[in-house]
Every structure is written in structure tokens, then in C-alpha cells.
Amino acid sequence: MFLCLPDGVCYNECRGHQGEAAGRAARRPGTILPAEKKGNREMKMKIRMIAALLLCLALLLPAGFCLGEEQPYVSDFSAGCDGWEARGKKVRIEPDGGVLKITGRMGVRQGAGRELRLEPGRQYWLCAEILHNDSGSIKFILCQLDSPESGRLVKKLGTTAVSGGSRTRVYAPVTADETGILYLSIETDSKPLVDWTLCSFKVLTEDPYKLSAVTWEGELPVLRDVCAPYFDIGTCFSGYDATNAARRQLVAAQYSIITPENELKPDAVLDVNASRVLAKTDDTAVAVHFSNALPILNFARDNGLKVHGHVLVWHSQTPEAFFHEGYDPAKPYVTREVMLARLDNYIRLVFEYMDASYPGLIVSWDVVNEAVGDGSDRLRVSNWTRVVGDDFVLRAFEIADKYAPDDVLLCYNDYSTPYEPKLTGICNLLEALAAEGHIDGYGFQTHYSVGDPSLVAVKNAFDRVSALGLKLRVSEMDIKVSADTDINRQAQADFYRDLFLLYLSYDMEAVQVWGVCDGTSWISANFPLPFDAKLNPKPAFFAIVNAVKEAQ
């Protein structure tokens, strides 16, 4: 423990596991005495007497408690096990480069534990940072035991799911009883044989769930500049955003690419009424309009931003009338041949308009979005499969490749890529598209929660898709948390950092978050983005910056 004495005198009481020799080596009194003059023996004697008296007082205090400090106990394992003990006959705990590795477990209650001596009646928050490399998620539990000998569970203090490959903090509040002695054990609820690592452990005296004011020093880093050597970075941008000066300024300052959030989807582009008029003489004719997208496209052009087009073909947000005779939902479906001709005309008109009005602005398109079913390795059933058939994705890319400028990338876009059997279904579709030669890239929608999916699963998905020789982009990124608190913001930042470090290990075209700020996110109740509702940068913002710097 560290005892803070008057006049700057510090005394370090080492109570680690290292033994008497190491303890003696660490017990080095240090003196900082600005008022002392050299040779003043009387002053030295007084200070030594004060130090001795306060040292005696310190030895009467519970171990682990430090007068006046906000963080009374920290284990970073830089000097050994720091009092942590193995729980289980075959369990081994070994310090390794500043972390504590726990191996040889044979049961869920086996792991690591230690005694903490706290101030009786005071509330604390325990924080264990844990890592494991198993696939999937494991719940880690901070448990209070009656004694290390009996191992009887007194109380489960806190539980957090930890995904494989992701360092995750497990927090638990506790109030010290009248003895001030707490025996802590870290256990799991499943997978008893999995080895894990205790990266750090802290005892806090301030509630980590509070939300602090956002502050930063100096000029805010620019994500566009930070990421420029590696990939474009951007966001989606809506017509609503285009009306807001503050959000326009933020996007123009920070990003290099935007995606119209809804304004280039079929229900915003297809002019059903005009198409119905044209169908009276030609049922394959299509009419389009772009009034919803113009404010966004003009904003991008005027501010030197690239645009990713989203989306040409989708089962959702596509007018039902598109699939019916005379563009009348009350009439039968059109034939496969008519539907393919309508699709050809629709895609042709979109590319012709963009090439004439905004040449070079749109650098890539999602040709087809979310065609693989949830929890399945097959295509989802939709109007596209009913009218055209299961090859509608192939035909859409064939048509898009016919009309797209040579320098525009054609992508397939989907979510839940790390999860089987959908991952296999996506890869099967991509292989079929690659065989026909009309696809350029794949867009990962990374709508994730903190720690879910695991980094192991995400890396596996990236490896499988990249092995197909396609260009990679993260098209829609956000990370959900349950509440906007300091602890959740930090956990979110850690996951942003881990994911960006993974992205940086691949040859990426772009990474785009899905929303300008928490307040305009499609899942605003989950605070998923690097900027809060007031456009202040969150820890996730700085985690992105630091991840890129770390990868350099």
C-alpha cells in the first residue's frame, strides 16, 4: 500500500507475493522537503519521528486502503502476481508481460482470487479487465467468498459477458462489511476448461457509471487526415442532416466519404406515378427522380466529399408496385422477363443521371443489399425471388456492370456476416458473383454491440471474404451500449479501437459509421456513434485516432 505523509514524505509498504527480499527492496522511504536545509539534524529527526508514528498508524489500517486516494488498489502485474492466488488444484497463475495468465482450469468456479482489505462501511467499485481467446462469449463473475479455504459463495457481485479476443471490463459495486476484509474470486458461468487472462484489476472509490463532461485539449484531430493513408472514412448523411449547419460542418471537417442514408433507395428514386403512365404503352418502362438526394449530392460536391451509392436492389424500401402489371399492386406480378427489363431500365437511368449531373462523385454502389436470409445460408424469400428467381442478384450485377463507369466499384452489402450459417451463405453468393466477373467488393454492415460478435468471429469473416479476392469496405458501423455512462463509453471505445485495429490489418476501401451523431442515429437509444447528440467527440472518436496511430 502507499501511505501519503505530511510535508511530501512518501512511504511504500510492499505486501506482494514476492517474498521478504522483494518486500525489503520495495520499502524505500523517500523524502521531498523543500523547507529543509542541509545539515539540519533537528528537522530530520522531527520528520523521522512523524514518519515512524504515521507508519505505525498505517499498519493498523486495513491493507488495500489508502488515505485520501481515489484509487486505493491497482494490480497491473508489472512486478508479479500481486497477491492473486490460484483457485483450483491444477490451476496455474503466471505473470506475463504485465498481465496474469490463468491456465489449467477444470471447473467454472476455478480461476483466480485474492484478499482485499478495505475501509469498513465504505462503498467501492471493483474493475477486472479480462481477455480470453475462445470463440463466442463467456460470462465472467466477480464473486465474494466467505474464505479462500472453504470457497463458499457469499454473493455474486457482478457479471459481464466477455467475447473472445476482446479485452472487456467486468465491474461490480461492493460495500465493505465491518471487518473490511473481502475475499474475491473471478469465475465463469460456462466453458470450465477455457484459459483466460487478467489484464488489470482496480478498486475504485468513484462510481464509474456516471457520465462526465466532454473535454479535450488542443485542436481536435481530423479523422479524414488520420485515416487517409489507409482508407476513406465517412458516415451516412440524410436530407435532415443537410438542413442542419452544425452537422454539415462536422461532416465536412471530419470525413472523406458519405452515403445518402435513404435518399438513393428505390422508394426514394422510383417515380411510381410517372412509371404507371408510361406502362400504359410499355410495361417495362421506368421513371425516376432524384429530388430527395439532390441536397446531399450538392453538399458532397461542394465540399469535396466522395459518395457511396446505396442501394439499387433491395427487398425492403422498394415500392410494391414495381413488381406488378401496370405498376398497380392490385394486379398480378409481372413476368420474369418484364421485371428484368424494368430493372435494366431502372439501373440504366440511375447511372445515366449521375454520370450527366454528378460525374465522378459516386465512387461505389451497393448493387444489392441484404439478400441472404437471417440465420440461413440461403437467399431470403422476397418479391425479387418470387418474380425473377434466385438468380436476381447475379442479374442485377450483370446489368449494373453494363452501365456503371469503369472506375465505380460494384458491391454486395449485408449484415451479421460473422455469424453462421449466414457467413457461409454470403460467401457462396459472393463466389457465384465473382465467377461471373461483375462484382468488385463486399460491404460489411457492422451493427454490433460491445463485445458482440467476438473479434475472433469478426476476423474469421474478414478472412473468408478477403480470400475471395474482393475489395473490402465497412459500410455501416455502429456499436450499441445500454446506457450513456462513462463505463459504457469506455467499453464502446475499446471495441471501436479493437475493430479499427482489425480493419487496419486488411486492405480496406472505406470505413463508414452509420450516422453523424448519437442523436440522429437509427438506434439513438443505444448511443452507438463516435459523436454524442451535441456533436461532442466521445472516447470512441479518440479510440479510432489512437488505433490508427498504434498501427503505424
Disulfide bonds with the S-S distance in Angstrom:
none
